[in-house]
Amino acid sequence: MKPYRELPSPVTSMVTLVLATAPIARAETGALDSNPLSGPDDPHTLAGEMRQEKADLLDRNLLELWEEWKTGVTDRTGFSFGGDYTAVGFAASDSPGDDTSASGIFRLFGSWDLVNPKGKNTGGLVYKVEHRHRFTDVPPAAFGFEVGYAGAPEPVFNDDGFRVTELNWKQYFCDDRVVARVGFIDIKSYFDVYGLASPWNGFHNLAFSTGSNTQSVLPDGAFGIMIGGYLTDHVYAVAGIADASADPTSVFGGFETFFSDFDTFKSLEIGFTGGGKRLFLDNAHIAIWQLDDSKETGGQGGWGVNASVSKLLADRWLVFLRGGWADEGAGAYEASVSTGFGYMNEPGGHLLGVGLNWGRPNSDTFPVPLDDQWTAEVFYRLQLLENFQLTPSLQFLINPALNPNEHFVALFGLRTRLTF
């Protein structure tokens, strides 16, 4: 496991299949949305989130004129664009190594709808470019090892520098019931996802995100092909294949690694959903994945199964039960179970998240036997302004497997996010 790359990163199946413009939104059942099957970090969804009216504490939108101008450009040309800047910092109550960690990510994203831009079966280019940088010696993506924890307290905040996370053609078919992508894809965004999975506005710890910490680093900016959609109004399936050796900091090298080495990540997911905008709120799914050994990176292959059930109650409470199991694959855990809830009183408002995880360290990843770990996380996302969020958090690492001298480590976290 490489300490300065994303640790067991949220792995993915090969199709955009998350519909939530905010981690919890009041969502009606019924007809499919006009842009269905799009993950929370998909550029289309990010653009929709930015347009959504927020129940912000100070009731101020300092970028109202800018947003109106952007909307006008999109309406005239089909070209959308936006960005955000997110910073994360942690301080540990105890650590055999560094006890603080901080990092930031600047993102530019958007799409250009070129086929049927204002109707069904739209097709177009999708892009997302980032700069990831650290403020401390150890970025949050590697902070787990510093405090003796077998896992990722925050998986995506590393120091990669400039990277291309997405550059692909996205095409809808069958009156928007099916979607396909070809090109360089963000494979973290649409496999084993639920409404609280995004590290930009949901839980920090990978145990409560895609893969439940049972999968190793799976690259974004990976050349791949994916297809998925609704089999019925309530049953969907997704499948795909992508380059397991991709390097998003040198994205076009993925052509060579995909077609010459052909070391790939393959997945199949089948799920049952409430339909419409409840796609990944009222959701139950099972996903199977397989990862080849990588000649390029030396990464270990493996396979595994993920399962998830989430349910939106009273339009305010999103409860979940999720788990994963892996055979090799270089993930931190070979078995993991997570449960918890998120609470949002009104759409676009403040969000409370509470989660508890049990994990058994992967004996193929770590050379010595390690005890089971327990992880708890609590965060409260404050929507201060229309374009600014502040999220304090607290993680409890119980019996950290790589720090046997401590029975308990607390991580105090703070995340800020500005959208524009």
ROPA-697825 format. One record per residue (C-alpha): z, x, y; residue number from 1. Coordinates in pm, 1 decimal. Layout:
z	x	y	pos
Z	X	Y	NUM;
...
This chain:
z	x	y	pos
0.0	0.0	0.0	1;
-104.7	157.7	327.8	2;
185.3	143.9	577.8	3;
-20.6	98.5	894.3	4;
-264.0	-161.3	768.1	5;
-180.3	-527.6	729.5	6;
65.1	-568.5	444.1	7;
7.0	-833.5	184.8	8;
-221.1	-1011.0	420.4	9;
-283.8	-1382.6	410.8	10;
-566.5	-1388.6	160.2	11;
-834.3	-1643.5	153.5	12;
-1087.1	-1852.8	-24.5	13;
-1430.5	-1856.5	113.6	14;
-1461.6	-2158.3	336.3	15;
-1311.0	-2290.5	656.6	16;
-1064.0	-2552.2	542.7	17;
-774.0	-2599.5	781.7	18;
-774.4	-2873.8	1042.5	19;
-483.8	-2843.8	1282.8	20;
-529.1	-2778.6	1653.4	21;
-155.9	-2708.4	1666.2	22;
79.6	-2628.0	1381.3	23;
199.5	-2988.8	1381.5	24;
-2.5	-3255.6	1557.1	25;
13.4	-3630.7	1531.1	26;
-279.1	-3699.5	1307.0	27;
-440.6	-4016.5	1199.1	28;
-590.6	-4069.8	857.0	29;
-934.0	-4212.1	808.9	30;
-1274.7	-4083.2	911.8	31;
-1349.9	-3714.9	904.2	32;
-1313.1	-3526.4	1228.8	33;
-1621.5	-3421.6	1426.0	34;
-1550.4	-3056.3	1342.5	35;
-1373.8	-3071.7	1005.6	36;
-1274.5	-2794.9	768.5	37;
-1190.6	-2540.3	1038.0	38;
-885.9	-2316.7	1008.4	39;
-615.3	-2271.0	1275.0	40;
-750.5	-1927.5	1371.4	41;
-1115.6	-2032.9	1350.9	42;
-1278.2	-1995.1	1696.9	43;
-1373.0	-2364.8	1701.5	44;
-1011.8	-2462.8	1637.5	45;
-875.5	-2213.4	1889.1	46;
-1106.6	-2359.8	2151.9	47;
-984.3	-2709.6	2065.9	48;
-622.0	-2597.7	2086.2	49;
-679.3	-2457.7	2433.7	50;
-833.1	-2787.1	2550.2	51;
-547.9	-2992.8	2406.8	52;
-304.1	-3130.5	2663.2	53;
32.6	-2960.0	2612.9	54;
377.9	-3111.0	2663.1	55;
482.7	-2797.0	2847.6	56;
829.7	-2754.7	2991.5	57;
721.4	-2674.3	3348.4	58;
420.1	-2912.1	3348.7	59;
188.9	-2653.5	3503.0	60;
-164.0	-2537.0	3422.0	61;
-238.0	-2225.0	3623.4	62;
-588.1	-2193.1	3475.9	63;
-711.2	-2549.1	3523.1	64;
-1020.5	-2456.3	3728.0	65;
-1109.6	-2177.7	3483.6	66;
-1084.3	-2416.2	3189.3	67;
-1297.3	-2680.8	3361.1	68;
-1565.9	-2418.3	3427.0	69;
-1558.3	-2300.4	3064.0	70;
-1592.3	-2658.2	2941.5	71;
-1893.5	-2708.3	3166.6	72;
-2063.5	-2397.4	3029.1	73;
-2005.5	-2515.7	2672.0	74;
-2136.4	-2865.2	2747.5	75;
-2455.5	-2723.6	2902.5	76;
-2530.9	-2439.6	2661.2	77;
-2333.2	-2488.1	2338.6	78;
-2172.4	-2147.0	2400.3	79;
-1791.6	-2145.2	2394.4	80;
-1556.6	-1858.7	2474.2	81;
-1190.5	-1793.6	2529.5	82;
-915.3	-1550.1	2456.4	83;
-546.6	-1487.6	2417.5	84;
-294.5	-1206.9	2434.3	85;
1.7	-1209.2	2198.5	86;
288.8	-960.9	2184.5	87;
560.3	-940.8	1918.2	88;
880.0	-737.4	1908.5	89;
1165.7	-698.0	1658.3	90;
1508.8	-538.2	1656.1	91;
1695.0	-485.6	1327.2	92;
2071.1	-508.5	1279.6	93;
2050.6	-212.7	1040.2	94;
1775.6	22.0	926.8	95;
1746.2	351.1	736.9	96;
1446.3	422.1	962.7	97;
1343.5	289.4	1304.4	98;
1533.7	-20.0	1412.8	99;
1283.0	-154.7	1668.4	100;
914.8	-242.3	1645.7	101;
662.2	-398.8	1883.7	102;
288.3	-456.1	1903.1	103;
23.8	-658.0	2088.1	104;
-312.4	-816.3	2009.6	105;
-585.6	-906.1	2258.2	106;
-849.6	-1145.3	2121.6	107;
-1182.8	-1274.6	2250.6	108;
-1340.1	-1552.1	2045.4	109;
-1593.2	-1830.4	2055.4	110;
-1908.2	-1976.5	1907.7	111;
-2267.3	-2056.4	1999.3	112;
-2392.0	-2379.3	1848.1	113;
-2768.3	-2349.6	1809.8	114;
-2853.8	-2620.7	1555.6	115;
-2764.5	-2982.5	1642.3	116;
-2506.7	-2865.2	1897.3	117;
-2389.9	-3214.7	1991.3	118;
-2438.0	-3393.2	1661.7	119;
-2353.9	-3369.4	1296.3	120;
-2456.6	-3080.9	1070.0	121;
-2412.1	-2826.1	1347.7	122;
-2498.5	-2463.2	1286.4	123;
-2431.0	-2156.3	1496.5	124;
-2280.8	-1812.7	1543.5	125;
-1904.8	-1758.0	1534.7	126;
-1734.2	-1447.0	1671.8	127;
-1388.4	-1299.4	1721.5	128;
-1318.8	-950.4	1856.9	129;
-970.8	-799.1	1884.2	130;
-775.9	-498.5	2001.1	131;
-454.2	-435.2	1810.7	132;
-210.4	-177.9	1947.5	133;
150.4	-75.6	1897.2	134;
421.2	-19.6	2158.7	135;
660.8	163.9	1925.0	136;
624.6	434.8	1663.1	137;
610.3	175.6	1384.5	138;
415.7	-149.2	1436.7	139;
554.7	-478.6	1301.8	140;
306.6	-481.4	1009.9	141;
487.1	-176.5	866.9	142;
838.3	-260.6	986.2	143;
945.0	-403.5	650.5	144;
942.0	-58.6	490.5	145;
1145.4	84.4	779.8	146;
1431.4	-158.3	722.2	147;
1406.7	-137.8	342.6	148;
1240.1	-473.7	288.1	149;
965.3	-521.4	28.4	150;
735.1	-737.9	235.6	151;
589.4	-800.6	580.0	152;
813.9	-950.8	850.8	153;
493.5	-985.3	1056.0	154;
167.3	-906.2	871.6	155;
-106.8	-884.9	1136.6	156;
43.6	-689.1	1426.8	157;
-69.1	-334.2	1349.7	158;
-243.6	-58.3	1548.0	159;
-603.7	-87.4	1427.7	160;
-751.6	-65.6	1777.5	161;
-1083.7	-243.8	1833.3	162;
-1200.7	-454.4	1540.2	163;
-1448.7	-733.2	1467.1	164;
-1263.9	-1004.9	1279.0	165;
-1548.9	-1257.1	1264.1	166;
-1923.2	-1247.2	1314.6	167;
-2101.4	-1502.2	1101.1	168;
-2325.5	-1806.0	1082.5	169;
-2137.1	-2129.7	1021.9	170;
-2334.4	-2431.9	901.2	171;
-2225.8	-2788.2	828.6	172;
-2407.5	-3013.8	582.5	173;
-2388.4	-3366.9	444.2	174;
-2267.0	-3531.5	766.7	175;
-2002.7	-3261.4	815.4	176;
-1850.4	-3303.2	470.4	177;
-1958.4	-2953.0	357.5	178;
-1942.8	-2620.6	541.1	179;
-2080.8	-2276.7	457.5	180;
-2053.5	-1934.4	616.7	181;
-2256.0	-1616.8	575.5	182;
-2171.4	-1292.9	748.6	183;
-1852.0	-1112.3	844.6	184;
-1566.4	-1352.0	793.9	185;
-1194.7	-1369.0	865.4	186;
-1082.7	-1432.4	510.8	187;
-720.9	-1484.4	618.2	188;
-794.7	-1811.1	789.4	189;
-885.3	-2062.7	524.4	190;
-733.0	-1993.7	181.5	191;
-393.3	-2131.7	78.1	192;
-331.8	-2247.5	434.8	193;
-101.0	-2514.7	568.4	194;
6.5	-2622.6	917.4	195;
264.2	-2346.7	983.6	196;
73.2	-2046.9	844.9	197;
-62.8	-1889.0	1165.2	198;
124.8	-1571.2	1273.7	199;
16.9	-1645.4	1631.3	200;
209.3	-1971.0	1664.3	201;
395.0	-2042.3	1336.2	202;
615.9	-1837.9	1105.5	203;
625.1	-1458.6	1134.1	204;
710.0	-1356.2	777.9	205;
426.4	-1341.5	526.5	206;
650.7	-1513.2	271.3	207;
590.6	-1835.2	468.1	208;
221.5	-1776.8	522.8	209;
-94.9	-1757.7	316.4	210;
-35.1	-1604.8	-26.6	211;
347.4	-1622.3	-7.7	212;
361.9	-1239.1	-12.1	213;
211.2	-1210.7	-362.7	214;
-122.3	-1066.5	-247.1	215;
-216.2	-729.7	-106.8	216;
-420.2	-643.4	196.7	217;
-740.5	-846.0	194.9	218;
-971.0	-747.6	477.6	219;
-1097.9	-965.1	753.7	220;
-1429.9	-874.2	910.1	221;
-1551.8	-875.1	548.9	222;
-1911.2	-948.8	455.2	223;
-1913.4	-1256.9	237.7	224;
-2050.0	-1596.3	148.9	225;
-1843.6	-1912.9	119.1	226;
-1892.9	-2283.0	72.4	227;
-1657.0	-2577.2	52.0	228;
-1613.5	-2940.6	132.1	229;
-1498.1	-3285.3	34.0	230;
-1570.6	-3405.5	-317.3	231;
-1422.3	-3743.7	-220.9	232;
-1244.5	-3863.4	93.0	233;
-925.0	-3708.1	-43.2	234;
-1029.9	-3424.1	-275.6	235;
-1180.9	-3097.2	-153.3	236;
-1288.0	-2770.8	-315.1	237;
-1367.3	-2426.5	-175.8	238;
-1510.8	-2115.3	-338.6	239;
-1645.7	-1782.8	-225.0	240;
-1683.9	-1410.8	-252.6	241;
-1628.4	-1134.8	4.4	242;
-1617.5	-755.7	30.5	243;
-1282.6	-615.9	-87.0	244;
-1350.2	-278.7	79.9	245;
-1436.7	-399.3	429.6	246;
-1311.3	-215.7	738.1	247;
-1303.1	-443.2	1045.8	248;
-1285.8	-136.6	1274.3	249;
-1632.7	-40.2	1145.1	250;
-1759.1	-382.3	1054.8	251;
-2128.3	-315.0	986.9	252;
-2036.1	-63.6	717.6	253;
-1955.5	-373.6	516.1	254;
-2324.1	-414.4	432.0	255;
-2314.1	-90.6	235.6	256;
-1979.6	-143.7	61.8	257;
-2063.8	-502.2	-35.1	258;
-2410.1	-436.7	-176.7	259;
-2355.1	-87.4	-319.7	260;
-1998.7	-94.4	-456.5	261;
-1976.1	-472.6	-495.8	262;
-1595.5	-465.0	-517.2	263;
-1507.8	-817.4	-415.5	264;
-1242.0	-1079.9	-362.9	265;
-1324.9	-1408.9	-533.5	266;
-1141.9	-1738.4	-506.4	267;
-1148.8	-2103.5	-598.9	268;
-925.1	-2367.9	-445.4	269;
-900.0	-2739.1	-523.8	270;
-682.2	-2970.7	-319.2	271;
-579.8	-3329.2	-252.6	272;
-534.2	-3438.3	107.9	273;
-464.3	-3741.7	322.0	274;
-810.8	-3690.2	470.1	275;
-930.3	-3669.6	828.8	276;
-700.1	-3475.0	1056.5	277;
-430.6	-3466.2	788.0	278;
-636.3	-3222.9	581.1	279;
-370.5	-2950.2	579.0	280;
-72.0	-3157.6	683.0	281;
-64.9	-3403.9	392.9	282;
-193.8	-3157.2	137.7	283;
-145.8	-3038.3	-218.0	284;
-360.9	-2759.5	-357.9	285;
-386.7	-2493.0	-623.8	286;
-587.2	-2174.9	-576.5	287;
-696.8	-1899.9	-815.1	288;
-801.4	-1557.3	-687.1	289;
-928.9	-1229.9	-833.4	290;
-955.0	-893.2	-660.1	291;
-1154.4	-594.1	-787.7	292;
-1029.8	-236.1	-769.0	293;
-1183.1	-80.7	-457.2	294;
-1373.1	246.2	-496.9	295;
-1381.8	282.1	-117.7	296;
-1010.6	234.7	-38.8	297;
-848.3	301.2	-374.5	298;
-686.7	-41.5	-358.1	299;
-559.4	-193.5	-682.2	300;
-721.1	-508.6	-814.4	301;
-554.2	-803.8	-979.3	302;
-548.6	-1178.5	-997.9	303;
-311.9	-1463.7	-930.4	304;
-240.5	-1828.2	-860.3	305;
-108.1	-1997.0	-546.4	306;
16.4	-2354.2	-511.0	307;
126.1	-2554.8	-209.7	308;
248.2	-2903.0	-117.8	309;
303.9	-3012.3	243.0	310;
371.2	-3354.6	392.1	311;
392.5	-3487.1	747.7	312;
684.5	-3730.2	782.9	313;
733.6	-3969.7	1076.1	314;
459.1	-3779.4	1263.9	315;
720.2	-3514.8	1351.5	316;
843.8	-3334.8	1039.3	317;
616.0	-3113.2	830.4	318;
796.4	-3024.8	505.4	319;
653.3	-2777.6	256.4	320;
703.7	-2622.9	-86.3	321;
481.7	-2327.0	-169.7	322;
462.6	-2047.7	-423.6	323;
253.7	-1776.2	-580.2	324;
229.1	-1552.4	-885.4	325;
24.9	-1234.5	-925.2	326;
-72.2	-990.7	-1198.2	327;
-110.9	-653.6	-1023.7	328;
-312.8	-673.9	-699.4	329;
-72.2	-445.7	-502.6	330;
112.1	-734.4	-339.7	331;
480.4	-698.2	-251.7	332;
587.0	-982.5	-485.0	333;
476.6	-1078.7	-833.6	334;
643.1	-1421.3	-793.2	335;
746.1	-1609.9	-480.1	336;
869.4	-1957.5	-384.9	337;
910.7	-2083.1	-27.0	338;
1034.1	-2408.7	121.9	339;
1117.9	-2533.7	469.1	340;
1004.2	-2754.5	752.4	341;
864.9	-2763.6	1101.9	342;
966.0	-3017.0	1366.3	343;
769.7	-3112.1	1678.0	344;
887.5	-3408.8	1885.1	345;
551.6	-3469.9	2054.0	346;
198.5	-3326.3	2027.2	347;
155.3	-2996.9	2209.6	348;
529.8	-2961.7	2260.5	349;
803.6	-2730.0	2140.9	350;
815.4	-2641.1	1771.5	351;
1112.3	-2562.7	1546.3	352;
1046.4	-2388.3	1215.0	353;
1293.4	-2318.9	931.9	354;
1203.8	-2149.6	601.9	355;
1371.7	-2004.1	292.2	356;
1200.5	-1777.6	35.9	357;
1286.4	-1620.8	-299.6	358;
1072.5	-1328.6	-411.0	359;
1055.8	-1095.9	-710.1	360;
911.1	-751.8	-618.1	361;
590.2	-657.6	-796.5	362;
662.7	-399.9	-1067.2	363;
300.7	-276.7	-1050.6	364;
331.3	-207.3	-677.0	365;
672.2	-38.4	-674.8	366;
734.3	244.2	-926.6	367;
1103.2	161.9	-985.3	368;
1271.2	-168.3	-1080.7	369;
1385.6	-363.0	-774.5	370;
1619.9	-657.6	-732.7	371;
1499.7	-998.2	-618.9	372;
1501.2	-1065.7	-245.0	373;
1585.0	-1372.4	-37.8	374;
1434.3	-1428.8	305.8	375;
1516.0	-1689.9	567.9	376;
1344.1	-1742.2	902.4	377;
1415.9	-1966.6	1199.9	378;
1194.7	-1980.9	1509.4	379;
1169.4	-2204.0	1814.3	380;
839.1	-2204.9	2001.4	381;
878.7	-2300.3	2365.3	382;
566.7	-2430.6	2539.4	383;
664.8	-2313.1	2887.1	384;
328.8	-2358.7	3058.5	385;
1.2	-2513.0	2952.2	386;
-122.0	-2160.4	2869.9	387;
198.3	-1974.8	2782.5	388;
432.8	-1985.8	2481.2	389;
761.6	-1803.8	2422.0	390;
898.5	-1790.5	2066.3	391;
1238.4	-1638.1	1983.1	392;
1303.2	-1598.0	1611.4	393;
1559.4	-1474.0	1361.6	394;
1486.8	-1344.8	1011.4	395;
1755.8	-1287.9	750.2	396;
1663.0	-1031.5	482.8	397;
1911.9	-1078.1	198.7	398;
1946.1	-798.2	-59.6	399;
1651.6	-598.3	83.9	400;
1502.6	-439.2	-226.1	401;
1425.7	-98.9	-71.1	402;
1762.7	-69.0	106.3	403;
2021.0	-114.9	-173.3	404;
2306.9	1.5	51.7	405;
2276.8	-316.5	259.4	406;
2320.3	-672.5	139.4	407;
2195.5	-824.1	462.1	408;
1964.6	-724.7	749.8	409;
1891.5	-945.2	1049.9	410;
1566.6	-915.1	1247.2	411;
1576.7	-1052.4	1600.4	412;
1225.8	-1133.0	1715.3	413;
1041.2	-1243.6	2025.6	414;
676.2	-1348.5	2053.2	415;
483.1	-1427.4	2370.9	416;
133.7	-1575.3	2380.8	417;
-94.3	-1626.6	2679.5	418;
-422.6	-1816.6	2637.1	419;
-714.7	-1812.2	2877.6	420;
